[in-house]
Amino acid sequence: MELTDLFDNKFPVKISQSANNGAPKFIPTNGLNLSLSHSQNFIASAFSKKSIGVDIQSRAKIRPDFISRIYKNILSNKLQREISDPIALWSCLESAAKCSGLGTSYLLTNSTASKNKQGWTFTIRENSIISSFSSFVINSDFQHVLSAAIS
């Protein structure tokens, strides 16, 4: 079965591989962008006319202390102390990475993170170009975190 079969050819897409991180990239031909994520028995999808990323994380798969150490590159000391939910922040980072198309490793080494009203903003400064990706938690419970990012 082809992905286009799922949408009854009303949402035709091309599937390619991202040059940056090897993740599949869905290139819709009708102007909508698509992002997919899965964790254990759950799958999440998001469609938008803007760049979009979605992520779902299982809390059982990730150690919060490991994630906290990773944030040292992108967060000020003050923000590191204010993180109440490291896994939610990780999910926001993952959705922003998908939205940017640059990958998580790239954002970890080339961006700064700041809190906003709904979640986190990841900012990349390259030469004179500034790109920002706003990410927010859609749902969070004791098992999973679901987040999305737009540019």
Secondary structure, DSSP 8 states (H G I E B T S, - for coil): --HHHHTTTSS-EEEEE-TTT--EEEEESSS-EEEEEEETTEEEEEEESS-EEEEEEETTTS-HHHHHHHGGGTS-HHHHHH-S-HHHHHHHHHHHHHHHTS-HHHHHHHEEEEE-SSEEEEEEEETTEEEEEEEEEEEE-SSEEEEEEE-
